[in-house]
Amino acid sequence: MNADYDVVIIGGGMVGTTLACALGDSDLKVAVVEARPTEMKWDADSVGMRCSAITAASQQIFTSLGAWDAMAAMRVSPFREMQVWDAEGNGAVHFDSADIAQDKLGHIVENRVIQAALTKRIDDFDNIELLCPEMLEDQDTRGEQAQLQLKERGTITARLVVGADGANSRVRQHAGIETNGWPYNQSAIVAMVRTELPHQETAWQRFMPTGPLAFLPLNNGCCSIVWSTSPEHADELLAMDDEAFMTAVSHASEQRLGNVIEVGPRGAFPLKRQHAETYIDNHIALIGDAAHAIHPLAGQGVNLGLLDAAALAEVLLAAHAKNKNIGATHVLRRYERWRKGDNLIMMTAMDGFKKLFGSDNLALKWLRNEGLAIADKLPPLKNQIMLHAMGYKGDLPALARYAAA
């Protein structure tokens, strides 16, 4: 049966548009359904509230898709070192990209920069159609092809529906795919700040019992902060005037970069662990936050989603080249096997770090401080941690591969 589209991607965020671009220049007919138009222009002096720490593997995906140069032309900010320390002890560890013969550990990139570059890249592909503003209202995937009810266009059909529509995914909910997980009882405060001292192209992270505070360096001299704390404390921080908030951030960071002297708009979002019981169903695949939500303490969330997109594209293009049904569960199973285990390992590791650094148990306090101190004195261990965090290890999709370090 002929469908209107081969692949319909619900959600035109960073992960959904990455998948679309990865399917560009193929003979698959692709649609991207997105409710909100992408912000394409902004004041050159402004900084977006939400930023992501982009790994070398993710940068390679964007480069492979022809989108990285456009991001770099807007703003990408390399960071070369990372300083991590415990608020309740003297444990600390310092990571330096020079130790693994690299010039950087990764980049801090505004989400709007990533989004704008990928959305613009979509325009270059004749086989991709962006339906925006548009929303999914209902879906039926029981037949030989999926039937989607859109708010404006009405009914369309597809061989495969991809849920790239976030942690509250309608695709996942309509499919009846259950999730497991729990709320972290934390909210993340995000904002742009300027400090008295230069950030030295270094990411700074202090672990406190209520959650970590991270300073992510931007190339305009500012830092994007992510402060994970209790919902009650987050509400207090949001309610503060700028002077009180800057004082609170300065105190929480132990003034490693001096006092905070400027702050932009603030936002907050709740944190939770959530993992779909399956990433696939008949005519359905889930990627990014629709499949997994993770604690942001290591900044890996969007990077996992980008690897999902690259892996799914590779599976779909390989199956299509062999005239296989790209919406069949036996085809999609390869994608699930490829990504679900790796995502679960990362989620479990982040849970472990959160519990370890959020505990008041004296034995655990001693253990984490000793662990940081020992790690700092073991270059081979530190180097392996950096290589994993950068994406130099593991079973990478072709789009993410490069000459290994």
SVG drawing of the C-alpha trace seen along z (x, -y; Angstrom):
<svg xmlns="http://www.w3.org/2000/svg" viewBox="-9 -43 58 53">
<polyline fill="none" stroke="black" stroke-width="0.4" points="0.0,0.0 1.3,-3.4 1.6,-5.8 1.7,-9.6 5.1,-9.4 7.7,-6.8 8.6,-8.4 6.7,-10.9 8.7,-12.4 6.5,-13.8 8.6,-16.5 10.9,-19.0 13.3,-19.6 17.0,-19.0 16.7,-15.2 13.8,-15.0 15.5,-17.4 18.7,-15.5 16.9,-12.3 15.3,-14.2 18.6,-15.5 20.1,-12.0 17.4,-10.7 18.0,-13.6 19.1,-12.9 17.5,-9.4 14.5,-8.3 12.5,-8.1 9.7,-10.7 9.9,-12.3 7.7,-14.7 8.5,-16.5 5.5,-17.6 6.2,-20.4 3.8,-22.6 6.0,-25.7 8.0,-27.5 11.8,-27.5 13.4,-30.8 15.7,-31.6 16.9,-35.1 17.9,-36.9 19.9,-39.8 23.6,-39.1 24.4,-40.1 21.8,-37.8 22.4,-34.3 19.7,-31.6 18.6,-30.4 19.0,-26.7 22.4,-25.3 23.8,-21.8 27.2,-20.3 27.9,-18.7 30.3,-15.8 32.8,-15.1 30.5,-12.4 27.6,-14.7 29.7,-17.3 30.7,-14.7 27.0,-13.9 26.3,-17.6 29.4,-17.8 28.3,-14.7 24.9,-16.2 26.4,-19.5 25.0,-21.5 28.0,-22.2 29.5,-25.1 26.2,-27.0 26.2,-26.4 29.8,-27.6 28.9,-30.7 26.3,-31.6 28.1,-30.6 29.7,-27.4 31.9,-27.6 34.7,-25.0 35.7,-23.9 39.1,-22.4 39.1,-21.5 36.7,-20.6 36.9,-21.1 34.7,-19.0 34.7,-19.2 32.6,-18.1 31.0,-20.8 31.3,-18.5 35.0,-17.6 38.2,-18.1 37.7,-15.7 38.2,-17.1 39.2,-16.0 40.5,-18.0 40.1,-16.9 42.2,-18.4 41.8,-17.6 45.5,-18.0 46.1,-14.8 44.4,-12.8 46.0,-14.8 42.8,-16.7 42.3,-20.4 38.9,-20.4 36.5,-18.2 33.5,-19.4 31.4,-22.5 28.7,-24.4 26.0,-25.3 22.8,-27.2 19.8,-24.9 18.4,-27.6 21.6,-27.6 21.4,-23.8 17.8,-24.0 18.1,-26.9 21.0,-25.2 19.2,-21.9 15.9,-23.4 17.7,-25.5 19.4,-22.3 16.1,-20.6 15.3,-23.1 18.2,-21.8 16.5,-18.3 13.8,-17.8 12.5,-14.6 11.7,-16.3 8.6,-18.4 8.3,-20.4 4.7,-20.6 4.7,-23.6 2.7,-24.7 1.1,-21.3 0.1,-18.8 -0.6,-15.1 -4.1,-14.5 -4.5,-10.7 -2.8,-7.7 -3.7,-4.2 -0.8,-1.8 -2.7,1.5 -3.0,1.8 -0.4,2.2 0.5,-1.5 0.1,-4.1 -2.8,-6.5 -2.2,-9.9 -4.8,-12.5 -3.2,-16.0 -4.9,-19.1 -4.6,-21.1 -4.0,-18.7 -6.3,-15.9 -5.4,-12.3 -2.1,-11.3 -0.5,-7.9 3.1,-6.7 5.1,-3.5 6.8,-4.6 6.0,-7.1 8.9,-8.3 8.2,-9.8 10.7,-12.6 8.2,-14.6 9.8,-14.7 9.3,-13.2 5.5,-13.6 5.4,-12.0 2.0,-11.7 3.3,-9.1 4.3,-6.9 1.1,-7.5 -1.1,-6.8 0.8,-3.6 0.2,-2.5 4.0,-2.1 4.5,-2.2 7.5,-3.9 9.3,-3.2 11.2,-5.6 10.7,-8.2 10.8,-11.9 14.1,-13.1 12.4,-15.6 14.7,-18.2 14.3,-21.1 17.1,-22.6 17.5,-26.3 19.1,-27.6 20.4,-31.1 23.2,-33.1 25.7,-34.7 28.8,-36.9 31.5,-36.5 34.3,-38.6 37.0,-36.2 37.4,-34.6 36.0,-31.0 39.3,-29.9 37.3,-27.8 36.7,-25.4 33.5,-23.8 33.1,-24.1 30.8,-21.8 30.3,-21.7 28.4,-18.8 26.2,-19.8 23.8,-17.6 20.8,-19.3 22.3,-18.8 25.1,-20.0 25.8,-23.6 27.5,-23.7 29.1,-26.7 29.3,-26.1 31.7,-28.5 30.5,-30.6 32.8,-32.3 31.4,-35.7 32.9,-35.5 29.7,-34.5 28.7,-31.1 25.5,-29.2 24.6,-27.8 22.6,-24.7 21.7,-24.4 19.9,-21.3 18.2,-21.7 15.1,-20.9 11.8,-22.2 11.3,-24.4 14.7,-26.0 14.3,-26.4 11.1,-28.4 13.0,-30.6 15.7,-31.2 13.2,-32.1 11.5,-34.5 14.7,-36.4 15.6,-39.7 18.8,-39.7 21.1,-40.9 19.9,-38.2 20.2,-35.5 23.7,-36.6 24.7,-36.5 23.2,-33.0 25.0,-31.7 28.3,-33.3 28.0,-31.6 27.0,-28.2 30.0,-28.2 32.4,-29.2 33.3,-32.1 35.7,-30.0 35.1,-32.5 34.7,-35.5 31.3,-37.0 28.5,-36.8 28.1,-40.4 25.4,-39.9 22.5,-37.6 20.0,-37.0 16.5,-35.6 16.0,-32.5 14.0,-29.4 13.4,-26.0 12.3,-22.5 11.6,-19.5 13.9,-16.5 12.9,-12.9 14.2,-9.5 12.0,-7.9 12.6,-5.0 10.2,-3.5 9.7,0.2 10.1,0.6 11.5,-1.8 9.5,-0.2 6.1,1.1 4.4,1.8 5.1,-1.3 6.6,-3.1 10.1,-4.0 10.9,-6.3 14.1,-8.5 15.5,-11.1 13.4,-12.1 10.4,-10.2 12.4,-7.1 14.5,-8.2 14.9,-11.1 18.1,-11.4 19.5,-13.5 21.5,-16.5 24.5,-16.3 26.8,-15.0 25.1,-16.8 24.6,-13.6 20.8,-13.8 20.8,-15.4 23.9,-13.5 22.1,-10.2 19.2,-11.4 21.4,-12.4 23.0,-9.0 19.5,-7.5 18.7,-9.5 21.9,-8.6 21.4,-4.9 17.8,-4.8 18.6,-6.5 21.4,-3.9 19.0,-1.0 16.2,-2.5 18.5,-3.3 20.0,0.2 16.6,1.9 15.2,-0.3 18.2,0.5 17.2,4.2 13.6,3.5 12.5,4.4 9.5,2.9 11.0,0.0 7.9,0.0 8.2,3.7 9.1,4.5 11.7,7.1 13.5,4.3 13.2,1.8 14.4,4.3 17.9,3.7 17.7,0.1 16.3,0.9 19.0,3.5 21.6,1.0 20.6,-1.9 18.5,-0.7 21.3,1.0 23.7,-1.9 21.1,-4.4 20.2,-2.3 23.9,-2.1 24.2,-5.9 21.0,-6.4 22.0,-4.0 25.4,-5.7 23.8,-9.1 21.5,-7.7 24.5,-6.3 26.3,-9.7 23.2,-11.5 22.7,-9.2 26.4,-9.2 26.8,-13.0 23.4,-13.7 23.9,-11.4 24.5,-12.6 25.8,-9.2 29.3,-9.7 30.7,-6.6 29.5,-7.7 30.9,-11.2 34.3,-9.7 34.0,-7.3 33.1,-10.0 35.9,-12.4 38.5,-9.6 37.2,-8.5 37.6,-11.9 41.1,-12.3 42.1,-8.8 40.7,-9.4 42.6,-12.7 45.8,-10.9 45.3,-8.1 45.8,-9.5 44.8,-6.3 41.4,-6.3 40.8,-10.0 41.7,-9.6 39.3,-6.7 36.5,-8.8 37.2,-11.7 37.3,-9.4 33.9,-7.9 32.4,-11.3 33.5,-12.6 32.1,-9.7 35.3,-8.1 34.2,-4.7 31.3,-2.4 29.4,-1.2 28.9,-4.4 26.6,-5.0 28.5,-5.8 27.5,-9.4 29.2,-9.8 32.4,-8.0 35.7,-9.8 39.4,-9.0 39.7,-7.7 42.0,-9.4"/>
</svg>
